[in-house]
Amino acid sequence: MKLAWRAFSLCKGGNLEEENEDAVFPQLVNGSSMTVDNFCCAMADGATQSSFSRLWASLLVNESCQSQENSLNLQQTIFLARSKWKNALPDQNLPWPVAIKIKQGSFATLLWFKIWQKNGFSTNGSDSDAQGWTACSVGDTCMFQIAKGKFINSFPLTKADQFNNSPDLVSTNPVYGGSRLVCSKVSGQWNRGDHFLIASDALAQWIINGMERSDLTWPIISMNLTSLMRFQTWIKALRRQSAIKNDDTSLICLTVDG
C-alpha cells in the first residue's frame, strides 16, 4: 500500500505559532511517500481555556498511535498520556492561577485513524479483512473520505449545526470522563486514489457546510494543499470572509496511491 502524506496548520489569528494548540502525529515531511502494510495517524485539538493543552494534545496523539492493533484502546491511551503528563510540565514555580488550572485539568479532542492492507496487494475494496480503515473520535475533530472526487464519509459529525462550544474532550483530570467517556468509532474500505482528510473543528465545519450545499468539490481543497504557504493563505482568506471561525486550524491529507 503506497500512501502520500501532507499535513498543515495555522494558529489562531493574533497568536504566535508556538501558541497553536493543535497536535498531529506523526511529524512527517509534506509530500512524503511510503509503502507500508498499515499506517496510523492522529490529531488532537487542545482546549484554549485550559493550561498546557498543546502539551496534552501532543501526548494524546503520540500515545494513541503506539499500539499495533486495528482499534484504539482509549482508556489505555489516556492512562499512558496521563502518566507522562506531570513529568512533562515545566519544573519552575508556576503562578498560582496557572497551577490551579493545571489541577483542574487540560483538555483536548482526539481523532485517531488507521489504514491497512494485508498480503501486499489491493483487492479494490472487496475484502474488509484484507484492506480497510478505521477511526475513533472524541470531540469535533473530523475525518472525511473522498472517492473519485466525491466526499463519501464524514465522521463523527455529519451536519454543520452539530458543532458547538462544548464538544466532548479528553482530560488530564480523571474526574472528567473516565470510563464514561464515549469514543465514537467507524470503519470502512478504501480504493486506490481515495483521499482521507482529518480536520480540526473550524475547517471541518466549513467542509461539512460545503457538503450540505453540494458545492464542495475535491479540487477546491486539493489546490490549496500544494504547500504550507498556500494552505495558510487559503485559511486566512476564509477567515477574512467569515467563512470559518478564527481558531487554530489543522489538516491532514492522506492519499492512497496504490
DRENPA-3360 file (N, C-alpha, C; in nm, 2 decimals, always signed):
BEGIN
1 = MKLAWRAF = +0.09/-0.12/+0.00/+0.00/+0.00/+0.00/+0.09/+0.12/+0.00 ~ +0.07/+0.21/-0.10/+0.15/+0.33/-0.11/+0.07/+0.45/-0.07 ~ +0.12/+0.53/+0.03/+0.05/+0.64/+0.08/+0.13/+0.77/+0.06 ~ +0.06/+0.88/+0.04/+0.12/+1.01/+0.03/+0.07/+1.09/+0.15 ~ +0.15/+1.17/+0.21/+0.12/+1.24/+0.34/+0.14/+1.39/+0.32 ~ +0.04/+1.46/+0.37/+0.05/+1.61/+0.38/-0.02/+1.65/+0.51 ~ +0.04/+1.75/+0.58/-0.02/+1.80/+0.70/+0.01/+1.95/+0.71 ~ -0.09/+2.03/+0.75/-0.07/+2.17/+0.76/-0.14/+2.22/+0.88;
9 = SLCKGGNL = -0.10/+2.34/+0.93/-0.16/+2.40/+1.04/-0.14/+2.55/+1.04 ~ -0.23/+2.62/+1.10/-0.22/+2.77/+1.11/-0.28/+2.81/+1.24 ~ -0.20/+2.88/+1.32/-0.25/+2.93/+1.45/-0.37/+3.03/+1.44 ~ -0.44/+3.05/+1.54/-0.54/+3.15/+1.55/-0.49/+3.28/+1.52 ~ -0.56/+3.36/+1.44/-0.52/+3.49/+1.41/-0.49/+3.58/+1.53 ~ -0.38/+3.65/+1.54/-0.34/+3.72/+1.65/-0.25/+3.65/+1.75 ~ -0.24/+3.52/+1.73/-0.15/+3.44/+1.82/-0.02/+3.41/+1.74 ~ +0.08/+3.36/+1.82/+0.21/+3.31/+1.77/+0.19/+3.16/+1.73;
17 = EEENEDAV = +0.27/+3.11/+1.64/+0.26/+2.97/+1.60/+0.29/+2.88/+1.72 ~ +0.38/+2.92/+1.81/+0.40/+2.84/+1.93/+0.29/+2.83/+2.02 ~ +0.18/+2.91/+2.00/+0.06/+2.91/+2.08/-0.04/+2.82/+2.02 ~ -0.01/+2.76/+1.90/-0.11/+2.67/+1.83/-0.13/+2.55/+1.92 ~ -0.25/+2.52/+1.96/-0.28/+2.41/+2.05/-0.33/+2.28/+1.98 ~ -0.32/+2.28/+1.85/-0.34/+2.16/+1.77/-0.22/+2.07/+1.77 ~ -0.23/+1.94/+1.77/-0.12/+1.85/+1.76/-0.15/+1.74/+1.66 ~ -0.04/+1.70/+1.58/-0.06/+1.60/+1.48/+0.06/+1.49/+1.50;
25 = FPQLVNGS = +0.02/+1.37/+1.48/+0.12/+1.26/+1.48/+0.10/+1.17/+1.37 ~ +0.20/+1.13/+1.29/+0.34/+1.16/+1.31/+0.38/+1.29/+1.25 ~ +0.50/+1.33/+1.27/+0.55/+1.45/+1.21/+0.64/+1.41/+1.09 ~ +0.58/+1.42/+0.97/+0.65/+1.38/+0.85/+0.67/+1.50/+0.76 ~ +0.76/+1.48/+0.67/+0.78/+1.59/+0.56/+0.66/+1.58/+0.47 ~ +0.61/+1.70/+0.44/+0.50/+1.71/+0.34/+0.54/+1.65/+0.21 ~ +0.45/+1.57/+0.15/+0.48/+1.51/+0.02/+0.55/+1.38/+0.04 ~ +0.57/+1.33/+0.17/+0.63/+1.21/+0.19/+0.55/+1.09/+0.13;
33 = SMTVDNFC = +0.62/+1.00/+0.06/+0.55/+0.88/+0.01/+0.61/+0.76/+0.08 ~ +0.52/+0.67/+0.12/+0.56/+0.55/+0.19/+0.49/+0.43/+0.15 ~ +0.56/+0.31/+0.15/+0.49/+0.19/+0.11/+0.49/+0.11/+0.24 ~ +0.37/+0.08/+0.29/+0.35/+0.02/+0.42/+0.23/-0.08/+0.42 ~ +0.23/-0.17/+0.52/+0.11/-0.26/+0.54/+0.01/-0.19/+0.62 ~ +0.05/-0.10/+0.71/-0.05/-0.03/+0.79/+0.01/+0.10/+0.83 ~ -0.08/+0.20/+0.86/-0.03/+0.33/+0.90/-0.13/+0.39/+0.99 ~ -0.08/+0.46/+1.09/-0.17/+0.52/+1.19/-0.13/+0.67/+1.21;
41 = CAMADGAT = -0.23/+0.75/+1.22/-0.21/+0.90/+1.25/-0.32/+0.95/+1.34 ~ -0.29/+1.06/+1.40/-0.39/+1.12/+1.49/-0.38/+1.27/+1.49 ~ -0.49/+1.34/+1.53/-0.49/+1.48/+1.55/-0.57/+1.51/+1.68 ~ -0.52/+1.60/+1.76/-0.59/+1.65/+1.88/-0.59/+1.80/+1.88 ~ -0.70/+1.85/+1.93/-0.72/+2.00/+1.94/-0.73/+2.04/+2.08 ~ -0.63/+2.10/+2.14/-0.63/+2.14/+2.28/-0.73/+2.25/+2.30 ~ -0.79/+2.24/+2.42/-0.89/+2.34/+2.45/-0.83/+2.47/+2.50 ~ -0.86/+2.58/+2.45/-0.80/+2.71/+2.48/-0.81/+2.75/+2.62;
49 = QSSFSRLW = -0.92/+2.71/+2.69/-0.95/+2.76/+2.82/-0.87/+2.69/+2.93 ~ -0.79/+2.58/+2.89/-0.71/+2.51/+2.99/-0.56/+2.54/+2.96 ~ -0.48/+2.51/+3.07/-0.34/+2.54/+3.06/-0.26/+2.42/+3.00 ~ -0.16/+2.45/+2.92/-0.07/+2.34/+2.86/-0.15/+2.24/+2.78 ~ -0.26/+2.29/+2.71/-0.34/+2.20/+2.63/-0.26/+2.15/+2.51 ~ -0.17/+2.23/+2.46/-0.08/+2.19/+2.35/+0.00/+2.07/+2.39 ~ +0.05/+2.07/+2.51/+0.13/+1.96/+2.56/+0.04/+1.83/+2.57 ~ -0.08/+1.85/+2.63/-0.17/+1.74/+2.65/-0.21/+1.68/+2.51;
57 = ASLLVNES = -0.24/+1.77/+2.41/-0.28/+1.72/+2.28/-0.16/+1.64/+2.22 ~ -0.04/+1.69/+2.24/+0.08/+1.61/+2.18/+0.09/+1.48/+2.24 ~ +0.07/+1.47/+2.38/+0.08/+1.34/+2.44/-0.03/+1.24/+2.39 ~ -0.15/+1.29/+2.37/-0.26/+1.21/+2.33/-0.23/+1.15/+2.19 ~ -0.19/+1.23/+2.10/-0.17/+1.18/+1.96/-0.05/+1.08/+1.96 ~ +0.05/+1.11/+2.03/+0.17/+1.02/+2.04/+0.13/+0.88/+2.10 ~ +0.06/+0.88/+2.21/+0.03/+0.76/+2.28/-0.08/+0.68/+2.20 ~ -0.17/+0.75/+2.13/-0.27/+0.68/+2.06/-0.22/+0.59/+1.94;
65 = CQSQENSL = -0.11/+0.63/+1.89/-0.05/+0.57/+1.77/+0.06/+0.46/+1.80 ~ +0.08/+0.43/+1.93/+0.18/+0.34/+1.97/+0.14/+0.19/+1.95 ~ +0.01/+0.16/+1.96/-0.04/+0.03/+1.95/-0.04/-0.02/+1.81 ~ -0.02/-0.15/+1.79/-0.02/-0.21/+1.65/-0.16/-0.27/+1.62 ~ -0.25/-0.25/+1.71/-0.39/-0.31/+1.69/-0.46/-0.22/+1.59 ~ -0.57/-0.28/+1.53/-0.65/-0.21/+1.43/-0.77/-0.14/+1.50 ~ -0.75/-0.11/+1.63/-0.86/-0.04/+1.71/-0.79/+0.04/+1.81 ~ -0.85/+0.14/+1.86/-0.79/+0.23/+1.96/-0.84/+0.19/+2.10;
73 = NLQQTIFL = -0.75/+0.16/+2.19/-0.79/+0.14/+2.33/-0.78/+0.27/+2.40 ~ -0.89/+0.34/+2.41/-0.89/+0.48/+2.45/-0.85/+0.49/+2.60 ~ -0.90/+0.40/+2.68/-0.86/+0.41/+2.82/-0.71/+0.39/+2.84 ~ -0.65/+0.30/+2.77/-0.51/+0.28/+2.78/-0.43/+0.40/+2.73 ~ -0.48/+0.46/+2.62/-0.41/+0.58/+2.57/-0.42/+0.69/+2.67 ~ -0.53/+0.71/+2.73/-0.54/+0.82/+2.83/-0.45/+0.79/+2.95 ~ -0.45/+0.66/+3.00/-0.37/+0.63/+3.11/-0.22/+0.65/+3.09 ~ -0.17/+0.61/+2.97/-0.03/+0.63/+2.93/+0.00/+0.78/+2.92;
81 = ARSKWKNA = -0.09/+0.86/+2.86/-0.07/+1.00/+2.84/-0.07/+1.07/+2.98 ~ -0.16/+1.03/+3.06/-0.16/+1.10/+3.20/-0.04/+1.06/+3.28 ~ +0.02/+0.94/+3.26/+0.14/+0.90/+3.33/+0.26/+0.99/+3.29 ~ +0.26/+1.04/+3.17/+0.37/+1.13/+3.13/+0.34/+1.28/+3.15 ~ +0.22/+1.31/+3.18/+0.17/+1.45/+3.19/+0.25/+1.53/+3.29 ~ +0.25/+1.49/+3.41/+0.31/+1.57/+3.52/+0.46/+1.58/+3.50 ~ +0.53/+1.48/+3.45/+0.67/+1.49/+3.43/+0.71/+1.58/+3.31 ~ +0.61/+1.60/+3.22/+0.63/+1.69/+3.11/+0.61/+1.83/+3.13;
89 = LPDQNLPW = +0.55/+1.86/+3.25/+0.52/+2.00/+3.28/+0.65/+2.08/+3.32 ~ +0.65/+2.21/+3.30/+0.77/+2.29/+3.34/+0.81/+2.27/+3.49 ~ +0.94/+2.27/+3.52/+0.98/+2.25/+3.66/+0.97/+2.37/+3.75 ~ +0.97/+2.49/+3.69/+0.98/+2.61/+3.77/+0.85/+2.63/+3.84 ~ +0.85/+2.72/+3.94/+0.73/+2.75/+4.02/+0.64/+2.83/+3.92 ~ +0.52/+2.79/+3.92/+0.42/+2.85/+3.83/+0.33/+2.94/+3.90 ~ +0.28/+3.05/+3.84/+0.19/+3.14/+3.91/+0.07/+3.06/+3.95 ~ +0.01/+3.10/+4.07/-0.10/+3.02/+4.13/-0.22/+3.01/+4.04;
97 = PVAIKIKQ = -0.26/+3.11/+3.95/-0.37/+3.08/+3.86/-0.34/+2.97/+3.76 ~ -0.22/+2.96/+3.72/-0.18/+2.85/+3.62/-0.18/+2.72/+3.70 ~ -0.13/+2.72/+3.82/-0.12/+2.59/+3.90/-0.26/+2.54/+3.92 ~ -0.36/+2.63/+3.95/-0.50/+2.59/+3.97/-0.55/+2.53/+3.84 ~ -0.53/+2.59/+3.73/-0.58/+2.54/+3.60/-0.52/+2.40/+3.57 ~ -0.39/+2.38/+3.61/-0.33/+2.25/+3.59/-0.40/+2.15/+3.67 ~ -0.43/+2.19/+3.79/-0.50/+2.09/+3.88/-0.64/+2.06/+3.83 ~ -0.71/+2.16/+3.77/-0.84/+2.14/+3.72/-0.83/+2.05/+3.60;
105 = GSFATLLW = -0.72/+2.06/+3.52/-0.70/+1.97/+3.41/-0.69/+2.04/+3.28 ~ -0.61/+1.97/+3.19/-0.61/+2.02/+3.05/-0.70/+1.93/+2.97 ~ -0.75/+1.98/+2.85/-0.85/+1.91/+2.78/-0.82/+1.92/+2.63 ~ -0.86/+1.81/+2.55/-0.84/+1.81/+2.41/-0.93/+1.71/+2.34 ~ -0.96/+1.74/+2.22/-1.03/+1.64/+2.14/-0.93/+1.54/+2.09 ~ -0.97/+1.43/+2.03/-0.88/+1.33/+1.97/-0.95/+1.26/+1.85 ~ -0.88/+1.26/+1.74/-0.92/+1.18/+1.62/-0.81/+1.09/+1.59 ~ -0.83/+0.96/+1.60/-0.73/+0.85/+1.56/-0.78/+0.78/+1.44;
113 = FKIWQKNG = -0.68/+0.76/+1.35/-0.71/+0.69/+1.22/-0.61/+0.59/+1.19 ~ -0.65/+0.48/+1.14/-0.56/+0.37/+1.09/-0.61/+0.31/+0.96 ~ -0.52/+0.29/+0.87/-0.54/+0.23/+0.74/-0.45/+0.11/+0.72 ~ -0.50/+0.00/+0.66/-0.41/-0.12/+0.64/-0.44/-0.19/+0.51 ~ -0.34/-0.27/+0.48/-0.36/-0.36/+0.37/-0.28/-0.49/+0.40 ~ -0.34/-0.60/+0.39/-0.27/-0.73/+0.42/-0.22/-0.79/+0.29 ~ -0.12/-0.87/+0.30/-0.08/-0.96/+0.19/-0.01/-0.88/+0.07 ~ +0.00/-0.75/+0.09/+0.07/-0.67/-0.01/+0.01/-0.65/-0.14;
121 = FSTNGSDS = -0.13/-0.67/-0.15/-0.19/-0.64/-0.27/-0.33/-0.58/-0.25 ~ -0.38/-0.51/-0.35/-0.51/-0.44/-0.34/-0.62/-0.53/-0.38 ~ -0.73/-0.53/-0.31/-0.85/-0.61/-0.36/-0.96/-0.52/-0.41 ~ -0.93/-0.39/-0.43/-1.03/-0.30/-0.48/-1.15/-0.29/-0.39 ~ -1.12/-0.30/-0.26/-1.23/-0.28/-0.16/-1.32/-0.40/-0.14 ~ -1.29/-0.52/-0.20/-1.38/-0.63/-0.19/-1.37/-0.71/-0.07 ~ -1.26/-0.69/+0.01/-1.23/-0.77/+0.13/-1.19/-0.68/+0.24 ~ -1.28/-0.66/+0.34/-1.25/-0.57/+0.45/-1.14/-0.62/+0.54;
129 = DAQGWTAC = -1.12/-0.75/+0.55/-1.01/-0.81/+0.63/-0.88/-0.78/+0.56 ~ -0.88/-0.78/+0.43/-0.75/-0.76/+0.35/-0.71/-0.62/+0.35 ~ -0.81/-0.53/+0.34/-0.77/-0.39/+0.34/-0.89/-0.31/+0.39 ~ -0.86/-0.20/+0.47/-0.96/-0.12/+0.53/-0.91/-0.01/+0.61 ~ -0.99/+0.06/+0.67/-0.95/+0.17/+0.76/-1.05/+0.18/+0.88 ~ -1.01/+0.24/+0.98/-1.09/+0.26/+1.10/-1.06/+0.39/+1.17 ~ -1.15/+0.45/+1.23/-1.13/+0.58/+1.30/-1.20/+0.58/+1.43 ~ -1.15/+0.64/+1.53/-1.21/+0.66/+1.66/-1.20/+0.81/+1.70;
137 = SVGDTCMF = -1.30/+0.86/+1.76/-1.31/+1.01/+1.79/-1.37/+1.04/+1.92 ~ -1.31/+1.14/+1.99/-1.37/+1.21/+2.10/-1.37/+1.36/+2.06 ~ -1.49/+1.42/+2.05/-1.49/+1.56/+2.02/-1.53/+1.59/+1.88 ~ -1.49/+1.71/+1.83/-1.54/+1.76/+1.70/-1.43/+1.77/+1.59 ~ -1.31/+1.71/+1.62/-1.22/+1.69/+1.51/-1.27/+1.58/+1.42 ~ -1.27/+1.61/+1.29/-1.34/+1.52/+1.19/-1.26/+1.46/+1.09 ~ -1.31/+1.34/+1.04/-1.24/+1.27/+0.93/-1.34/+1.27/+0.81 ~ -1.28/+1.28/+0.69/-1.36/+1.27/+0.56/-1.29/+1.18/+0.47;
145 = QIAKGKFI = -1.37/+1.10/+0.39/-1.32/+1.02/+0.29/-1.37/+1.07/+0.15 ~ -1.27/+1.08/+0.06/-1.30/+1.13/-0.08/-1.27/+1.02/-0.17 ~ -1.37/+0.97/-0.25/-1.35/+0.87/-0.35/-1.40/+0.92/-0.49 ~ -1.31/+0.91/-0.59/-1.35/+0.96/-0.72/-1.39/+1.10/-0.72 ~ -1.33/+1.18/-0.63/-1.36/+1.33/-0.63/-1.48/+1.36/-0.54 ~ -1.55/+1.27/-0.48/-1.67/+1.29/-0.41/-1.65/+1.26/-0.26 ~ -1.71/+1.35/-0.18/-1.70/+1.32/-0.03/-1.80/+1.22/+0.00 ~ -1.76/+1.10/+0.05/-1.85/+0.99/+0.08/-1.86/+0.96/+0.22;
153 = NSFPLTKA = -1.77/+1.01/+0.31/-1.78/+0.98/+0.45/-1.74/+1.11/+0.53 ~ -1.82/+1.13/+0.64/-1.79/+1.24/+0.73/-1.81/+1.18/+0.87 ~ -1.71/+1.19/+0.96/-1.71/+1.13/+1.09/-1.63/+1.22/+1.19 ~ -1.68/+1.23/+1.31/-1.80/+1.18/+1.37/-1.93/+1.27/+1.34 ~ -1.90/+1.39/+1.30/-2.01/+1.48/+1.28/-2.05/+1.48/+1.13 ~ -2.18/+1.50/+1.10/-2.22/+1.49/+0.97/-2.30/+1.62/+0.93 ~ -2.33/+1.70/+1.02/-2.41/+1.82/+1.00/-2.34/+1.94/+1.06 ~ -2.34/+2.06/+0.99/-2.27/+2.18/+1.04/-2.33/+2.23/+1.17;
161 = DQFNNSPD = -2.46/+2.21/+1.20/-2.52/+2.26/+1.32/-2.49/+2.17/+1.44 ~ -2.41/+2.06/+1.42/-2.37/+1.98/+1.53/-2.25/+2.03/+1.61 ~ -2.18/+2.13/+1.55/-2.07/+2.19/+1.61/-2.12/+2.29/+1.72 ~ -2.05/+2.29/+1.83/-2.09/+2.39/+1.94/-1.96/+2.42/+2.02 ~ -1.98/+2.49/+2.12/-1.87/+2.54/+2.21/-1.84/+2.44/+2.32 ~ -1.90/+2.33/+2.32/-1.88/+2.23/+2.43/-1.87/+2.09/+2.38 ~ -1.77/+2.06/+2.29/-1.75/+1.92/+2.24/-1.70/+1.83/+2.35 ~ -1.72/+1.70/+2.33/-1.66/+1.61/+2.43/-1.51/+1.62/+2.42;
169 = LVSTNPVY = -1.44/+1.61/+2.54/-1.30/+1.63/+2.55/-1.23/+1.52/+2.64 ~ -1.11/+1.49/+2.61/-1.03/+1.40/+2.69/-0.95/+1.49/+2.79 ~ -0.95/+1.45/+2.92/-0.88/+1.54/+3.02/-0.77/+1.47/+3.09 ~ -0.68/+1.55/+3.14/-0.57/+1.50/+3.23/-0.63/+1.47/+3.36 ~ -0.74/+1.52/+3.40/-0.80/+1.50/+3.53/-0.90/+1.38/+3.52 ~ -0.87/+1.28/+3.60/-0.96/+1.16/+3.60/-1.10/+1.19/+3.64 ~ -1.13/+1.30/+3.70/-1.27/+1.33/+3.74/-1.36/+1.34/+3.62 ~ -1.30/+1.39/+3.51/-1.37/+1.41/+3.39/-1.37/+1.29/+3.29;
177 = GGSRLVCS = -1.49/+1.24/+3.26/-1.49/+1.13/+3.16/-1.47/+1.00/+3.22 ~ -1.35/+0.96/+3.23/-1.31/+0.82/+3.28/-1.38/+0.72/+3.19 ~ -1.43/+0.61/+3.25/-1.49/+0.50/+3.17/-1.62/+0.55/+3.11 ~ -1.67/+0.66/+3.15/-1.80/+0.71/+3.08/-1.77/+0.78/+2.95 ~ -1.64/+0.81/+2.93/-1.61/+0.88/+2.80/-1.64/+0.80/+2.68 ~ -1.71/+0.85/+2.59/-1.75/+0.78/+2.47/-1.66/+0.81/+2.36 ~ -1.61/+0.70/+2.30/-1.52/+0.71/+2.18/-1.60/+0.66/+2.06 ~ -1.65/+0.75/+1.97/-1.72/+0.71/+1.85/-1.63/+0.64/+1.76;
185 = KVSGQWNR = -1.68/+0.53/+1.69/-1.60/+0.45/+1.60/-1.67/+0.43/+1.47 ~ -1.58/+0.42/+1.37/-1.63/+0.39/+1.23/-1.53/+0.32/+1.16 ~ -1.56/+0.24/+1.06/-1.47/+0.17/+0.98/-1.52/+0.16/+0.83 ~ -1.43/+0.13/+0.74/-1.47/+0.12/+0.60/-1.36/+0.06/+0.52 ~ -1.38/+0.07/+0.39/-1.28/+0.02/+0.29/-1.23/+0.14/+0.20 ~ -1.12/+0.11/+0.14/-1.06/+0.21/+0.05/-1.03/+0.15/-0.08 ~ -1.01/+0.24/-0.18/-0.97/+0.20/-0.31/-0.85/+0.29/-0.35 ~ -0.77/+0.25/-0.44/-0.66/+0.33/-0.49/-0.72/+0.47/-0.54;
193 = GDHFLIAS = -0.65/+0.57/-0.50/-0.69/+0.71/-0.54/-0.78/+0.78/-0.44 ~ -0.82/+0.71/-0.33/-0.90/+0.77/-0.23/-0.81/+0.87/-0.15 ~ -0.88/+0.97/-0.09/-0.81/+1.06/+0.00/-0.88/+1.06/+0.13 ~ -0.81/+1.08/+0.24/-0.86/+1.09/+0.37/-0.82/+1.22/+0.43 ~ -0.91/+1.30/+0.48/-0.88/+1.42/+0.55/-0.91/+1.41/+0.69 ~ -0.83/+1.47/+0.78/-0.86/+1.49/+0.92/-0.84/+1.64/+0.95 ~ -0.95/+1.70/+1.00/-0.95/+1.84/+1.01/-1.00/+1.88/+1.15 ~ -0.93/+1.98/+1.21/-0.98/+2.04/+1.33/-1.11/+2.11/+1.31;
201 = DALAQWII = -1.18/+2.15/+1.41/-1.33/+2.19/+1.40/-1.36/+2.30/+1.31 ~ -1.28/+2.41/+1.31/-1.31/+2.52/+1.22/-1.32/+2.48/+1.08 ~ -1.22/+2.41/+1.03/-1.22/+2.37/+0.89/-1.31/+2.26/+0.87 ~ -1.33/+2.17/+0.96/-1.43/+2.06/+0.95/-1.57/+2.11/+0.93 ~ -1.60/+2.21/+1.00/-1.74/+2.27/+0.99/-1.75/+2.33/+0.85 ~ -1.65/+2.40/+0.80/-1.66/+2.46/+0.67/-1.68/+2.35/+0.56 ~ -1.60/+2.24/+0.58/-1.62/+2.13/+0.48/-1.76/+2.07/+0.48 ~ -1.81/+2.05/+0.60/-1.95/+2.00/+0.61/-2.05/+2.10/+0.55;
209 = NGMERSDL = -2.03/+2.22/+0.58/-2.12/+2.33/+0.52/-2.12/+2.31/+0.37 ~ -2.00/+2.30/+0.31/-1.99/+2.28/+0.16/-2.06/+2.15/+0.12 ~ -2.05/+2.04/+0.19/-2.11/+1.92/+0.16/-2.26/+1.93/+0.16 ~ -2.31/+2.01/+0.26/-2.46/+2.03/+0.27/-2.51/+2.11/+0.16 ~ -2.43/+2.21/+0.11/-2.47/+2.29/+0.00/-2.45/+2.22/-0.14 ~ -2.38/+2.11/-0.13/-2.34/+2.04/-0.26/-2.26/+2.12/-0.35 ~ -2.18/+2.21/-0.30/-2.10/+2.29/-0.39/-1.95/+2.27/-0.36 ~ -1.92/+2.17/-0.27/-1.78/+2.15/-0.24/-1.72/+2.04/-0.32;
217 = TWPIISMN = -1.62/+2.06/-0.39/-1.55/+1.96/-0.48/-1.41/+1.94/-0.43 ~ -1.35/+1.82/-0.46/-1.22/+1.79/-0.41/-1.12/+1.89/-0.47 ~ -1.12/+1.94/-0.59/-1.02/+2.04/-0.64/-1.02/+2.17/-0.56 ~ -1.13/+2.21/-0.50/-1.14/+2.33/-0.42/-1.04/+2.32/-0.31 ~ -1.03/+2.20/-0.25/-0.94/+2.18/-0.13/-0.80/+2.14/-0.18 ~ -0.79/+2.05/-0.28/-0.66/+2.00/-0.32/-0.57/+2.11/-0.37 ~ -0.63/+2.21/-0.44/-0.55/+2.31/-0.50/-0.48/+2.40/-0.39 ~ -0.53/+2.39/-0.27/-0.48/+2.47/-0.16/-0.39/+2.39/-0.07;
225 = LTSLMRFQ = -0.35/+2.27/-0.11/-0.27/+2.18/-0.03/-0.13/+2.16/-0.10 ~ -0.09/+2.25/-0.18/+0.04/+2.23/-0.26/+0.16/+2.27/-0.17 ~ +0.13/+2.35/-0.07/+0.24/+2.40/+0.02/+0.18/+2.45/+0.15 ~ +0.26/+2.47/+0.25/+0.22/+2.53/+0.37/+0.17/+2.67/+0.35 ~ +0.25/+2.75/+0.27/+0.21/+2.89/+0.24/+0.08/+2.90/+0.18 ~ +0.05/+2.81/+0.08/-0.07/+2.81/+0.01/-0.19/+2.78/+0.10 ~ -0.17/+2.68/+0.19/-0.27/+2.64/+0.29/-0.30/+2.76/+0.38 ~ -0.20/+2.82/+0.43/-0.22/+2.93/+0.53/-0.29/+3.05/+0.46;
233 = TWIKALRR = -0.25/+3.08/+0.34/-0.31/+3.19/+0.26/-0.46/+3.16/+0.25 ~ -0.49/+3.04/+0.21/-0.63/+3.00/+0.19/-0.71/+3.01/+0.32 ~ -0.66/+2.96/+0.43/-0.73/+2.97/+0.56/-0.75/+3.12/+0.60 ~ -0.65/+3.20/+0.59/-0.66/+3.34/+0.62/-0.77/+3.41/+0.54 ~ -0.78/+3.37/+0.41/-0.88/+3.43/+0.32/-1.02/+3.39/+0.37 ~ -1.04/+3.26/+0.41/-1.16/+3.21/+0.46/-1.20/+3.29/+0.59 ~ -1.10/+3.32/+0.67/-1.13/+3.39/+0.80/-1.17/+3.53/+0.77 ~ -1.11/+3.60/+0.67/-1.15/+3.74/+0.63/-1.29/+3.74/+0.58;
241 = QSAIKNDD = -1.33/+3.63/+0.52/-1.47/+3.62/+0.46/-1.57/+3.58/+0.57 ~ -1.52/+3.55/+0.69/-1.60/+3.50/+0.80/-1.66/+3.37/+0.76 ~ -1.59/+3.29/+0.67/-1.64/+3.16/+0.63/-1.61/+3.06/+0.73 ~ -1.50/+3.08/+0.81/-1.47/+2.99/+0.92/-1.43/+3.07/+1.04 ~ -1.44/+3.01/+1.16/-1.41/+3.09/+1.28/-1.26/+3.10/+1.29 ~ -1.22/+3.21/+1.36/-1.08/+3.23/+1.39/-1.03/+3.14/+1.50 ~ -0.97/+3.03/+1.46/-0.92/+2.93/+1.56/-0.80/+2.86/+1.50 ~ -0.72/+2.79/+1.58/-0.62/+2.71/+1.53/-0.68/+2.61/+1.43;
249 = TSLICLTV = -0.62/+2.60/+1.31/-0.68/+2.52/+1.20/-0.57/+2.43/+1.15 ~ -0.61/+2.30/+1.15/-0.51/+2.20/+1.11/-0.58/+2.10/+1.02 ~ -0.50/+2.04/+0.93/-0.55/+1.94/+0.83/-0.44/+1.84/+0.80 ~ -0.48/+1.71/+0.80/-0.40/+1.60/+0.75/-0.47/+1.55/+0.62 ~ -0.39/+1.53/+0.52/-0.44/+1.47/+0.39/-0.36/+1.35/+0.37 ~ -0.42/+1.23/+0.36/-0.36/+1.10/+0.34/-0.42/+1.05/+0.21 ~ -0.33/+1.02/+0.11/-0.38/+0.97/-0.02/-0.33/+0.83/-0.05 ~ -0.42/+0.74/-0.09/-0.38/+0.61/-0.12/-0.34/+0.61/-0.27;
257 = DG = -0.21/+0.60/-0.29/-0.16/+0.60/-0.43/-0.15/+0.46/-0.50 ~ -0.16/+0.36/-0.41/-0.16/+0.22/-0.47/-0.14/+0.12/-0.37;
% end
